Amino acid sequence: MMDKLQQTLEALIFISVEPLTPAKMAEVLPDVPPEEIARALQDLLAAYENSERAIRIIPSAGGYVFSTKPEFDPPVRKLLQIERRKKLSGQALEALSAVAYHQPVTQAEIAAIRAVDSSYALHTLLENKLIKIVGRKEAPGRPLLYRTTEKFLAYFGLNAIEDLPSAEELKKLMQEENA
């Protein structure tokens, strides 16, 4: 049975419009020691994982969100008439992967990696809030530096940028797909 702190965390995760981080939980619950929040959160995650419910709590973008279990995705999408995510163009995906794997990175560096102008793709990624400007490089002309956002992590179902597959993993996946 859940205690009051677990119920409170459950309510906070449920109502949050963005992934709820442990730091934000501590900010909302200043009278509760962070260790106690961490313990209650782990107990809550375990309770959902071990339940027969159709929903779960998953890590996303450094925080936690509610999600349906994968086996319930088709009927949920049908009920809500959800369209598949707006697909990014190949050019935008290439530019996004260049940012993700080389961040912080400049527009010129992205263009050099892709061997084509990337200004339109970067504009699209900025509009979709998948990348952001994080400063200027200490180089001639002081070009803008780009890096991925929390929305990027959530969009691709990653908890942290370190969760991106390595070059070796990508190569193996591509070989398997081509076989």
Phi, psi and omega in degrees: 000142183280141174272176185299321180295317178299318178297321179295315178297319177302314180296319180295316179296319180299316187275341183293134180278343177237163176307129183272117183274156175302326178296319179291324177299315180295325179293321181286330182242067187295340181273357181254125179300140181306325179296323180291322176297315181299317180295314180296323179295316178297319178296320179294316178299317180296319180298317179291320180297323183271358182271166177264016180289159180276351180248162179212169173249128182235152173287139179204127175052040177083000180227206183224142179221158171278146179210150172282153176292147186307325183292346180259004182300311182301312180292328178295314178298320180295314180300313184274357182051046181281132173279154174299154179311144175303122184280141175275148177292163177302320180297317180293320178296320178298313180296319180296319179292325176297317178295312184300319185270346183235011186295151349289145188218150180265166178299319180296321179294321178295316178299322179292321179295316184273342182066025175211162176296135184242013186297317180293317179298318179296320178300316178299316181294322176295316179300321180276001178059032176271339174228164177216161176272128184243007179146200180232146179280140176282078181209166179307132181084350180043064182293155179293147176252137181244147172211165181285163182248175174297327179297323175302312181299313181295319181301320182261007176069033180256148176270326180210159181299332179293346179280352176299143178294146178286169178302321180295318179296318178297317180299316180296316179298318181293322178295318178296321181292325181280345181282000000 
